[in-house]
Amino acid sequence: MASKQPVTTSNAASVPAVDAALLAGCRSGDRQAQQQIYELCSQRVYRLMVRMVDRQDAADLTQQVFLQVYRKIGQFEGLAKFETWLYRLAVNEALQHLRRGHRWRHEPLVQEPVSEHCSGHQRHEQKELLEQAIARLEPELRSIFLLREVEGLSYHDIAEAVAIPAGTVGSRLNRARTQLQEHLIELGWEP
């Protein structure tokens, strides 16, 4: 296996942001505004949930997150981006789910974490190793890693989403990357 680093891509930039008019409509209980927010954001929340918990529970947890959004929208003060606040609700929901005794399970990644020079078989092997290594990360580290490397959030937005100081994001992200590399090596990956 010749690849030196797993490759991930960011999807955050390709999705439109929730605007003030939609938020105002949601606050007033407008079902169309709620539906539009759901349509704009549900795939990102679902994608995070699949990687944080598993595909089986991801849909239910995504629904729970949006129920919380609609109940707590009055608490959103607009000091951060709405999407950051939404990720905070989602990460908290996933961590609570894991703390309630649900085992860490993992689902396959959508993107290929390998170099272009690998055969299809090698890509599959490397993808499996990466999936297993990510699943072994502590849930808090996994959430920070996924928010940065898959969702493309800035350190500031991650800090807001997981309620930690911005400086702590970098150190935990480094810890997640170090542990990820250790897990990959344990699983047979050759840097």
Secondary structure, 3 states (H helix, E strand, C coil): CCCCCCCCCCCHHHCCCCCHHHHHHHHCCCHHHHHHHHHHHHHHHHHHHHHHCCHHHHHHHHHHHHHHHHHHHHHCCCCCCHHHHHHHHHHHHHHHHHHCCCCCCCCCCCCCCCCCCCCHHHHHHHHHHHHHHHHHCCHHHHHHHHHHHCCCCCHHHHHHHHCCCHHHHHHHHHHHHHHHHHHHHHCCCCC
